[in-house]
């Protein structure tokens, strides 16, 4: 049976190429909003972090209507750290819109997701977006996309994919770059024409793969998936099974069933083959499980998600300021929250640490882990995290490490500085070619060589460089990489930072704090460019005497402090340092807070 009244598509693209903006316009023109309704920009980026950063983190479902056909649309993240989201979402759809910027062309993250879509045999529609850019080069970009499709082993059918030229912001599409579009009708028509309608046996027993999980405080866990076979009905008894653990079968009932219409979930009583639906009522349902008819448990295979490559320790905060600012501070709170995250994030891994209040959390990259930390912090959690380290593997008896494929675009006069720094971080250059007044470089760099490199890179390129990376694979260990070249300025005693103490400390390096900030012994208050750790007394006050001298009472001028964001803090810390994360503050500190004890430990290590 073919469902001609339905199409399921995903939109894939690199960060910032305009996916979410295009979905906005598709919803407006697909009749989701009233003509006079006030609609926010990037309506699909529903979470605060996504709005602030301008990136999509979670894949989301929506639906528009065109000519009596319902089009289910999945907006996917563009950042490689969230590719676990994309890999499983592709199981729900029959085709993809490949969105590329009319100036930047096919970028690395596009490549990764496109490869997965091609492997699944999905039909592709190429959309060259932002054709209204003054520096647009649409025809060259089309050639780049075709080269990429050939390189990734696309079939003849996939190579003949239709190409459209869009402006997501204007809400227009056309079949040639010279012709200015009026609306998105050409895009909708191509979706109906090119993307195959879902097929399946409606009379056969039910099969539905759970591809996504949501959570709601009122109904608990909500599963989202596509009906592959049969019909799913509300309150009907089902078998829940897993392809990788066929022996574990349990029974359950779907208490509520929802169809996705625009941005809302509409209650329904049944759904047929091809429908993407949300359901609640089945406890502990997880991604990758199959809902089957009660008497025929036949699990569907689930895509294997790529392994995490980076690990950090999350631990209970034990600083002198512990428990002052957070709502959830114990190891039980931390464990429960991390386990809850595992239920919906398939590319995350959590294990017990060496001590009862430490957990090893492994993810796909620095950004993947920093988003988790930021989300927990906003929810009221208080904890400490360590410096990230890569996960090694033993392959054929050799120690191997994760390697990143790095794509760099920098001004001509900055190439030398970038090549020198990546060389010292064991980077191996693959290509180097001019691109106007800029230079494009490709490197294979060990993942640990990229930890802490971003701020260095932006400084070397005066903020003009663009760097993107995707996971390449595991290769034999490349040898030692020199660590951080700068040292830390450490608070000598507990108290409140004062102007006089900070004025004397700022001669030693850049400060991270202002006057009036409470500090404790062992807290990092600044950076020493010379490489050694120095204890400074930022709480030191000027002794009051009855002597006066010209010039001694002049105002003390402080250099404005450098305020580190969470990502910058993760890049900055050394192995013997921690980040204290609370809902209101991010503090850096030494693992050993006592100055004399820390010096004794350092002396022992030198021996």
C-alpha positions as CSV (number, residue, x, y, z in Angstrom):
1,X,0.0,0.0,0.0
2,X,1.3,3.5,-0.9
3,X,0.3,6.6,1.1
4,X,0.1,9.2,-1.7
5,X,-1.3,11.7,0.8
6,X,1.9,11.7,2.9
7,X,5.6,12.5,2.5
8,X,8.4,12.3,5.2
9,X,11.5,14.4,4.7
10,X,14.5,15.6,6.7
11,X,16.5,18.8,6.1
12,X,20.2,18.4,6.4
13,X,22.9,21.1,6.2
14,X,26.0,22.6,7.8
15,X,25.6,25.0,10.7
16,X,24.3,28.5,9.7
17,X,23.2,27.5,6.2
18,X,19.6,28.5,6.9
19,X,17.7,25.2,7.6
20,X,15.6,26.5,10.5
21,X,14.8,29.8,8.6
22,X,13.6,27.8,5.5
23,X,11.4,25.5,7.7
24,X,9.8,28.8,9.1
25,X,8.8,29.8,5.6
26,X,7.6,26.3,4.7
27,X,5.3,26.3,7.7
28,X,4.0,29.8,6.8
29,X,3.3,28.8,3.2
30,X,2.1,25.3,4.2
31,X,-0.9,26.8,6.0
32,X,0.3,26.2,9.6
33,X,-0.1,29.8,10.8
34,X,-2.9,32.2,10.2
35,X,-2.2,35.1,7.9
36,X,-2.3,37.6,10.8
37,X,-0.5,35.4,13.4
38,X,2.6,36.8,15.0
39,X,5.4,34.2,14.5
40,X,8.9,34.3,16.1
41,X,11.9,33.9,13.9
42,X,13.5,30.4,13.9
43,X,10.3,29.0,15.5
44,X,11.7,25.5,15.5
45,X,14.6,26.4,17.8
46,X,12.4,26.1,20.8
47,X,15.1,25.8,23.5
48,X,16.8,28.9,25.1
49,X,20.3,27.6,24.3
50,X,19.4,27.1,20.6
51,X,18.1,30.7,20.4
52,X,21.1,32.2,22.1
53,X,23.7,30.4,20.0
54,X,21.7,30.4,16.8
55,X,22.3,26.6,16.3
56,X,19.9,23.6,16.3
57,X,20.9,21.1,18.9
58,X,17.8,18.7,19.0
59,X,16.1,17.3,15.9
60,X,12.5,18.3,15.9
61,X,9.4,17.2,13.9
62,X,6.8,19.4,12.3
63,X,4.3,19.1,9.4
64,X,2.9,21.3,6.7
65,X,0.2,20.7,4.0
66,X,0.4,21.2,0.3
67,X,-2.2,20.1,-2.3
68,X,-4.0,17.6,0.0
69,X,-0.7,16.0,1.0
70,X,0.8,16.2,4.5
71,X,4.5,16.8,4.5
72,X,6.3,15.7,7.8
73,X,9.5,17.7,8.1
74,X,12.4,16.9,10.5
75,X,14.7,19.9,11.2
76,X,18.1,18.4,12.1
77,X,21.2,19.8,13.9
78,X,24.1,20.9,11.6
79,X,26.9,20.6,14.1
80,X,29.0,17.4,13.9
81,X,28.9,17.0,17.7
82,X,25.1,16.3,17.5
83,X,25.3,13.9,14.5
84,X,23.9,11.1,16.8
85,X,20.6,13.0,16.6
86,X,20.7,13.0,12.8
87,X,21.7,9.4,12.3
88,X,18.7,8.0,14.0
89,X,16.3,10.6,12.6
90,X,17.1,9.5,9.0
91,X,15.3,6.2,9.8
92,X,12.0,8.0,10.0
93,X,12.1,9.6,6.5
94,X,12.1,8.6,2.9
95,X,14.1,11.5,1.5
96,X,16.2,14.5,2.4
97,X,16.5,18.2,1.4
98,X,20.3,18.8,1.2
99,X,20.7,22.5,1.9
100,X,23.9,24.3,0.9
101,X,24.9,28.0,1.2
102,X,25.2,29.7,-2.2
103,X,28.6,31.1,-1.1
104,X,30.2,28.6,1.3
105,X,29.1,25.5,-0.7
106,X,29.3,21.9,0.7
107,X,30.9,22.0,4.1
108,X,32.3,19.2,6.3
109,X,29.2,18.5,8.4
110,X,27.0,18.4,5.3
111,X,29.3,15.6,4.0
112,X,28.9,13.5,7.1
113,X,25.1,13.5,7.2
114,X,24.8,13.2,3.5
115,X,26.9,10.1,3.5
116,X,24.5,8.5,6.1
117,X,21.5,9.5,3.9
118,X,23.1,8.0,0.8
119,X,23.9,4.8,2.6
120,X,20.2,4.4,3.5
121,X,19.3,4.9,-0.2
122,X,17.3,8.1,0.4
123,X,16.2,10.3,-2.5
124,X,17.9,13.8,-2.4
125,X,16.7,17.2,-3.4
126,X,19.5,19.8,-3.5
127,X,18.5,23.2,-2.3
128,X,21.1,26.1,-2.9
129,X,20.0,28.6,-0.2
130,X,20.8,32.3,0.3
131,X,20.9,33.0,-3.5
132,X,20.1,36.7,-2.6
133,X,23.6,37.0,-1.0
134,X,25.7,39.7,-2.8
135,X,28.7,37.2,-3.0
136,X,26.6,34.2,-4.1
137,X,28.1,31.7,-6.6
138,X,25.3,29.2,-7.1
139,X,26.5,27.5,-10.3
140,X,30.0,26.7,-8.8
141,X,28.3,25.5,-5.6
142,X,26.1,23.1,-7.7
143,X,29.3,21.6,-9.3
144,X,30.8,21.2,-5.8
145,X,27.7,19.3,-4.6
146,X,27.8,17.0,-7.6
147,X,31.5,16.3,-7.0
148,X,30.7,15.5,-3.4
149,X,27.8,13.1,-4.4
150,X,30.2,11.3,-6.8
151,X,32.9,11.1,-4.1
152,X,30.4,9.6,-1.6
153,X,29.4,6.9,-4.1
154,X,25.8,8.2,-4.9
155,X,23.7,6.0,-7.3
156,X,22.8,7.3,-10.7
157,X,19.3,8.1,-9.4
158,X,20.8,10.2,-6.6
159,X,23.1,12.0,-9.0
160,X,20.1,13.1,-11.0
161,X,18.6,14.8,-8.0
162,X,16.7,18.0,-8.8
163,X,18.4,21.3,-7.9
164,X,16.4,24.3,-6.6
165,X,17.6,27.9,-5.8
166,X,16.1,29.4,-2.7
167,X,16.1,32.3,-0.4
168,X,14.9,31.0,3.0
169,X,14.6,34.5,4.4
170,X,12.5,35.7,1.5
171,X,10.5,32.4,1.3
172,X,11.1,32.0,-2.5
173,X,12.3,29.1,-4.7
174,X,13.1,28.8,-8.4
175,X,14.5,26.2,-10.8
176,X,17.3,28.5,-12.2
177,X,19.6,30.9,-10.4
178,X,18.8,33.8,-12.7
179,X,15.0,33.6,-12.2
180,X,13.7,35.2,-9.0
181,X,11.2,33.0,-7.2
182,X,7.8,34.2,-6.0
183,X,7.1,31.6,-3.3
184,X,8.1,28.1,-2.2
185,X,5.6,26.4,-4.6
186,X,8.5,24.9,-6.8
187,X,10.1,23.3,-3.7
188,X,6.8,21.8,-2.5
189,X,6.0,20.5,-6.0
190,X,9.5,18.8,-6.2
191,X,9.0,17.2,-2.8
192,X,5.7,15.7,-3.9
193,X,7.2,14.6,-7.2
194,X,10.6,13.3,-6.1
195,X,10.3,12.0,-2.5
196,X,8.7,8.5,-2.5
197,X,5.4,8.1,-0.7
198,X,5.7,5.8,2.4
199,X,4.8,2.1,1.6
200,X,3.9,-0.7,3.8
201,X,1.4,-3.5,4.6
202,X,-1.5,-2.1,6.5
203,X,-3.2,-5.5,7.0
204,X,0.0,-7.0,8.6
205,X,0.8,-6.9,12.4
206,X,2.1,-3.6,13.8
207,X,5.8,-2.6,13.6
208,X,7.0,0.9,14.8
209,X,10.6,1.9,15.5
210,X,11.1,4.5,18.3
211,X,13.6,7.0,16.8
212,X,13.3,9.9,19.3
213,X,12.3,10.5,22.9
214,X,10.8,13.5,24.6
215,X,9.9,14.1,28.2
216,X,7.0,15.8,29.9
217,X,6.5,16.2,33.6
218,X,2.8,15.4,33.3
219,X,2.8,12.2,31.2
220,X,6.5,11.1,31.6
221,X,8.3,9.8,28.6
222,X,7.0,10.4,25.1
223,X,8.2,8.2,22.2
224,X,8.3,9.4,18.6
225,X,8.6,7.1,15.6
226,X,7.2,6.1,12.2
227,X,4.7,3.3,11.7
228,X,6.5,0.9,9.4
229,X,3.7,-1.7,9.1
230,X,0.1,-2.2,10.3
231,X,-1.9,0.2,12.4
232,X,-1.2,1.5,15.9
233,X,-4.3,2.1,18.1
234,X,-4.7,3.8,21.4
235,X,-5.1,1.5,24.5
236,X,-4.3,-1.6,22.4
237,X,-1.9,-4.1,24.1
238,X,1.6,-4.2,22.5
239,X,4.9,-6.0,22.7
240,X,8.0,-3.9,23.2
241,X,11.2,-5.5,21.9
242,X,14.8,-4.7,20.9
243,X,16.7,-5.9,17.9
244,X,20.0,-6.2,19.8
245,X,18.4,-7.9,22.8
246,X,15.7,-10.2,21.2
247,X,15.2,-12.1,24.4
248,X,13.8,-9.1,26.4
249,X,10.2,-8.7,25.4
250,X,7.7,-6.8,27.6
251,X,4.1,-5.8,27.3
252,X,2.6,-2.3,27.4
253,X,-0.2,0.0,26.2
254,X,-0.2,3.3,24.4
255,X,-2.4,5.5,26.6
256,X,-2.2,8.6,24.4
257,X,-1.4,8.9,20.7
258,X,-0.6,12.2,18.9
259,X,-0.2,13.3,15.3
260,X,2.2,16.1,14.5
261,X,0.5,19.1,12.9
262,X,2.6,22.2,12.5
263,X,4.1,22.9,15.9
264,X,1.4,21.1,17.8
265,X,0.7,17.5,18.8
266,X,-2.9,16.6,18.1
267,X,-4.6,13.7,19.9
268,X,-5.7,10.8,17.6
269,X,-7.0,7.3,18.2
270,X,-5.0,5.4,15.5
271,X,-2.2,5.9,12.9
272,X,-1.4,4.0,9.7
273,X,1.7,3.0,7.8
274,X,4.0,5.9,7.1
275,X,2.6,8.2,9.8
276,X,5.1,9.9,12.2
277,X,3.4,9.9,15.6
278,X,4.2,10.6,19.3
279,X,2.9,8.4,22.1
280,X,2.9,8.2,25.9
281,X,2.0,5.6,28.5
282,X,4.8,3.1,28.0
283,X,7.3,3.3,30.9
284,X,11.1,3.3,30.2
285,X,10.6,3.1,26.4
286,X,14.0,3.9,24.8
287,X,15.4,4.9,21.4
288,X,15.9,1.8,19.1
289,X,13.0,-0.2,20.6
290,X,10.2,-1.5,18.4
291,X,6.5,-1.5,19.2
292,X,4.9,-4.7,17.8
293,X,1.5,-6.4,17.8
294,X,1.1,-8.3,21.1
295,X,1.3,-11.8,19.5
296,X,4.1,-11.1,16.9
297,X,7.2,-9.5,18.4
298,X,9.4,-8.7,15.4
299,X,12.0,-6.0,16.2
300,X,13.3,-3.8,13.5
301,X,17.1,-3.2,13.1
302,X,18.4,0.1,14.5
303,X,21.3,2.2,13.1
304,X,24.5,1.8,15.0
305,X,25.4,5.2,16.5
306,X,29.1,6.2,16.2
307,X,31.1,5.9,19.4
308,X,31.9,8.9,21.6
309,X,35.5,10.2,21.4
310,X,35.9,12.6,24.4
311,X,35.4,12.1,28.1
312,X,35.1,14.4,31.1
313,X,34.6,13.6,34.8
314,X,31.5,15.1,36.4
315,X,31.8,15.3,40.2
316,X,30.1,16.6,43.3
317,X,31.3,20.2,44.0
318,X,33.6,20.1,47.1
319,X,34.9,23.7,47.1
320,X,34.5,26.0,50.1
321,X,31.5,27.6,48.3
322,X,29.7,24.3,47.7
323,X,26.0,24.3,48.1
324,X,25.5,28.0,48.3
325,X,24.1,28.6,44.8
326,X,22.8,25.3,43.4
327,X,19.4,23.6,44.0
328,X,20.7,20.0,43.2
329,X,24.1,19.4,44.7
330,X,24.3,15.7,45.8
331,X,25.7,12.7,43.9
332,X,22.2,11.2,43.8
333,X,20.9,14.3,42.0
334,X,23.9,14.2,39.6
335,X,23.4,10.5,38.8
336,X,19.7,10.8,38.2
337,X,20.1,13.7,35.9
338,X,22.9,12.0,33.8
339,X,20.9,8.8,33.6
340,X,17.9,10.8,32.4
341,X,20.0,12.4,29.7
342,X,21.1,9.0,28.5
343,X,17.5,8.1,27.7
344,X,17.2,10.7,25.0
345,X,20.8,11.2,23.9
346,X,22.0,8.1,22.1
347,X,25.6,9.3,21.5
348,X,26.3,10.0,25.2
349,X,27.9,7.4,27.6
350,X,27.9,7.6,31.4
351,X,29.9,5.3,33.8
352,X,30.7,5.3,37.5
353,X,34.0,7.0,38.3
354,X,36.8,6.1,40.7
355,X,34.9,7.5,43.7
356,X,31.3,7.4,44.7
357,X,30.7,11.0,43.8
358,X,32.4,11.0,40.3
359,X,30.9,10.0,36.9
360,X,32.7,9.5,33.6
361,X,30.7,11.2,30.9
362,X,31.7,10.5,27.2
363,X,30.4,12.4,24.2
364,X,31.1,13.3,20.6
365,X,33.1,16.5,21.2
366,X,33.7,19.6,23.4
367,X,30.5,21.3,22.2
368,X,28.3,18.2,22.9
369,X,29.5,18.0,26.5
370,X,29.5,21.8,27.1
371,X,25.8,22.0,26.0
372,X,25.0,19.2,28.5
373,X,26.9,21.1,31.3
374,X,25.1,24.4,30.4
375,X,21.7,22.8,30.3
376,X,22.2,21.2,33.7
377,X,23.5,24.4,35.1
378,X,20.4,26.3,34.0
379,X,18.2,23.6,35.6
380,X,19.8,24.4,39.0
381,X,22.5,21.7,39.2
382,X,25.8,22.5,41.0
383,X,28.9,20.3,40.2
384,X,32.5,20.3,39.1
385,X,34.0,19.0,35.8
386,X,37.5,18.0,34.8
387,X,39.5,18.8,31.7
388,X,38.3,16.7,28.7
389,X,40.5,13.8,27.5
390,X,40.2,11.6,24.5
391,X,39.3,7.9,24.6
392,X,42.0,5.6,23.2
393,X,41.4,2.2,21.7
394,X,43.6,-0.8,21.2
395,X,43.4,-2.0,17.5
396,X,45.6,-5.0,16.5
397,X,47.7,-4.6,19.6
398,X,48.5,-0.9,18.9
399,X,47.3,2.1,21.0
400,X,45.1,4.2,18.7
401,X,43.6,7.6,19.1
402,X,40.7,9.5,17.5
403,X,41.6,11.7,14.5
404,X,39.6,14.7,13.3
405,X,39.4,15.8,9.6
406,X,39.8,19.6,10.0
407,X,38.8,22.1,7.3
408,X,40.2,25.6,7.6
409,X,39.6,28.9,5.7
410,X,42.0,31.7,6.7
411,X,43.3,35.0,5.3
412,X,46.6,34.6,3.3
413,X,48.8,36.3,5.8
414,X,47.7,34.1,8.7
415,X,48.6,30.7,7.0
416,X,52.1,30.6,8.6
417,X,50.8,30.9,12.1
418,X,48.1,28.2,11.6
419,X,50.5,25.8,9.9
420,X,53.1,26.2,12.7
421,X,50.6,25.7,15.5
422,X,48.9,22.6,13.9
423,X,52.3,21.2,13.2
424,X,53.2,21.3,16.9
425,X,49.9,19.6,17.6
426,X,50.8,16.6,15.3
427,X,48.6,17.8,12.5
428,X,49.1,16.4,9.0
429,X,48.4,18.6,6.1
430,X,46.3,17.1,3.3
431,X,45.6,20.0,0.9
432,X,46.3,23.7,0.6
433,X,44.7,25.8,-2.1
434,X,43.9,29.5,-2.7
435,X,40.4,30.8,-2.5
436,X,40.5,34.5,-3.6
437,X,42.4,36.4,-0.9
438,X,42.0,33.5,1.5
439,X,43.5,30.0,1.7
440,X,41.7,26.7,2.2
441,X,43.6,24.1,4.3
442,X,42.7,20.5,5.1
443,X,44.4,18.6,8.0
444,X,44.2,15.4,9.9
445,X,44.7,16.3,13.6
446,X,44.5,14.1,16.7
447,X,41.4,15.0,18.6
448,X,43.5,15.8,21.7
449,X,45.5,18.3,19.6
450,X,42.3,20.3,19.0
451,X,41.4,20.6,22.7
452,X,42.1,24.2,23.7
453,X,43.1,25.2,20.1
454,X,40.0,27.3,19.2
455,X,40.9,30.5,21.1
456,X,44.5,30.2,19.9
457,X,43.3,29.9,16.3
458,X,41.0,32.9,16.5
459,X,43.9,35.0,18.0
460,X,46.3,33.8,15.2
461,X,43.7,34.7,12.5
462,X,42.5,38.0,14.1
463,X,39.0,36.4,14.4
464,X,38.7,36.0,10.6
465,X,39.5,32.3,10.4
466,X,36.8,29.6,10.0
467,X,37.5,26.1,11.3
468,X,35.3,23.0,11.1
469,X,36.0,19.4,11.9
470,X,34.4,16.0,11.6
471,X,35.5,12.6,13.1
472,X,37.8,10.8,10.6
473,X,38.6,7.5,12.4
474,X,41.2,5.9,14.8
475,X,44.9,5.9,13.9
476,X,48.0,4.8,15.8
477,X,49.1,7.1,18.7
478,X,50.9,10.2,17.3
479,X,53.2,10.9,20.3
480,X,53.3,13.6,23.0
481,X,51.6,17.0,22.3
482,X,52.9,19.9,24.4
483,X,50.3,21.1,26.9
484,X,49.1,24.7,27.7
485,X,51.9,27.2,27.5
486,X,50.4,29.7,30.0
487,X,50.1,29.2,33.8
488,X,47.5,30.2,36.4
489,X,47.2,33.0,38.9
490,X,45.9,31.4,42.1
491,X,44.2,33.1,45.0
492,X,46.4,32.9,48.1
493,X,43.7,33.2,50.7
494,X,39.9,33.1,51.2
495,X,38.1,36.5,51.2
496,X,36.9,39.2,48.9
497,X,38.9,40.5,46.0
498,X,39.8,44.2,46.5
499,X,41.1,46.8,44.1
500,X,44.5,47.2,45.8
501,X,45.2,43.4,45.7
502,X,44.0,43.1,42.1
503,X,46.1,46.1,41.0
504,X,49.3,44.3,42.3
505,X,48.2,41.0,40.8
506,X,47.5,42.4,37.3
507,X,51.2,43.0,36.7
508,X,51.6,39.1,36.7
509,X,49.0,38.5,33.9
510,X,45.4,38.8,32.7
511,X,42.8,38.7,35.5
512,X,39.4,36.8,35.3
513,X,37.7,38.6,38.2
514,X,36.7,42.1,39.3
515,X,36.8,43.8,42.7
516,X,34.1,42.6,45.1
517,X,34.1,39.0,43.9
518,X,34.4,36.4,46.8
519,X,37.4,34.1,46.3
520,X,38.8,31.1,48.2
521,X,42.3,29.7,48.5
522,X,43.2,27.7,45.4
523,X,40.7,29.4,43.1
524,X,42.1,30.5,39.7
525,X,41.8,34.3,39.4
526,X,43.8,34.9,36.2
527,X,46.3,33.7,33.6
528,X,50.1,34.0,33.8
529,X,51.5,34.1,30.2
530,X,55.0,32.9,31.4
531,X,53.8,29.4,32.0
532,X,54.3,29.0,35.8
533,X,51.5,29.0,38.4
534,X,51.8,31.9,40.8
535,X,49.9,32.4,44.1
536,X,48.6,36.1,44.3
537,X,46.9,37.8,47.2
538,X,43.9,39.6,45.6
539,X,42.4,40.2,49.1
540,X,45.3,42.3,50.2
541,X,44.3,45.7,51.5
542,X,46.4,48.8,51.7
543,X,47.6,49.5,55.3
544,X,46.2,52.8,56.5
545,X,48.8,55.1,58.1
546,X,48.8,58.8,59.0
547,X,51.6,59.5,56.5
548,X,50.8,61.1,53.3
549,X,53.0,61.5,50.2
550,X,52.2,63.1,46.8
551,X,51.0,60.5,44.3
552,X,50.4,57.7,46.9
553,X,46.6,58.2,47.0
554,X,46.0,58.4,43.2
555,X,43.2,56.2,41.9
556,X,44.3,52.7,41.1
557,X,43.3,51.8,37.5
558,X,42.4,48.1,36.9
559,X,42.4,46.5,33.4
560,X,38.9,45.1,32.7
561,X,39.0,41.4,33.5
562,X,38.7,38.7,30.8
563,X,35.5,36.8,31.5
564,X,35.7,33.2,30.3
565,X,32.6,31.5,28.9
566,X,32.0,27.8,29.7
567,X,33.7,26.7,26.4
568,X,36.7,28.9,27.0
569,X,37.0,27.6,30.5
570,X,37.0,24.0,29.2
571,X,39.7,24.9,26.7
572,X,41.8,26.8,29.4
573,X,42.0,24.3,32.3
574,X,45.0,22.0,32.9
575,X,44.9,18.4,34.1
576,X,45.3,19.5,37.8
577,X,42.4,22.0,37.6
578,X,38.6,21.8,37.7
579,X,35.7,24.0,36.7
580,X,33.1,24.6,39.4
581,X,29.7,25.0,37.6
582,X,26.8,26.6,39.5
583,X,23.6,28.2,38.3
584,X,25.0,31.7,38.8
585,X,28.8,31.3,38.4
586,X,31.6,29.4,36.6
587,X,34.8,29.3,38.7
588,X,38.1,27.8,37.9
589,X,40.1,26.1,40.7
590,X,43.0,23.8,41.5
591,X,42.2,20.2,42.4
592,X,44.3,20.7,45.6
593,X,43.2,24.0,47.1
594,X,45.8,24.2,49.9
595,X,48.9,26.2,48.5
596,X,51.6,24.5,50.6
597,X,50.1,21.0,50.0
598,X,50.0,21.7,46.2
599,X,53.7,22.8,46.2
600,X,54.7,19.6,48.1
601,X,52.8,17.4,45.5
602,X,54.5,19.3,42.7
603,X,57.9,18.8,44.3
604,X,57.2,15.0,44.6
605,X,56.3,14.8,40.9
606,X,59.6,16.5,39.9
607,X,61.6,14.0,41.9
